[in-house]
Amino acid sequence: MEKFELKESIKIPRILIDYKNGKIRITGKSSLNNPDELYPRLIDLFQLYIQNPQPVTYVLIDLEFYNAESAKYLFTIIEMLIALDQEKKSQLKITWHYDPDDYSIINDINKICNHLDYNINALAYELA
């Protein structure tokens, strides 16, 4: 498989895994009431990439919103990707765009960085 793409909807984020070029995008919103119906299958697709990663993996996260139910899966995916870098299987570069007024997301980014001892390139949107 060269590429997987899940189209964005009102409650589901756009997820792109470009296996060939080492590019991953998670964008939009994730507000599923029952993420157990979607995310385990997505984790399997991320696992395929992790088994055969590119030398450099670029991850872009740009989530306007995610609920607590989705957060646990998103954090699991991020943790899996960070392990690639920590195990020297792929040089990982995560960029996370966020709203500077969204203290919840800022707090989550900081928790991930501290908990997993990894530096995420967090970029605040420029608000007009």
Secondary structure, DSSP 8 states (H G I E B T S, - for coil): --EEEE---SSS-EEEEETTTTEEEEEEEE--S-GGGTHHHHHHHHHHHHHS--SEEEEEEEEEEE-HHHHHHHHHHHHHHHHHHHTTSSEEEEEEEE-TT-HHHHHHHHHHHHHHT---EEEE----
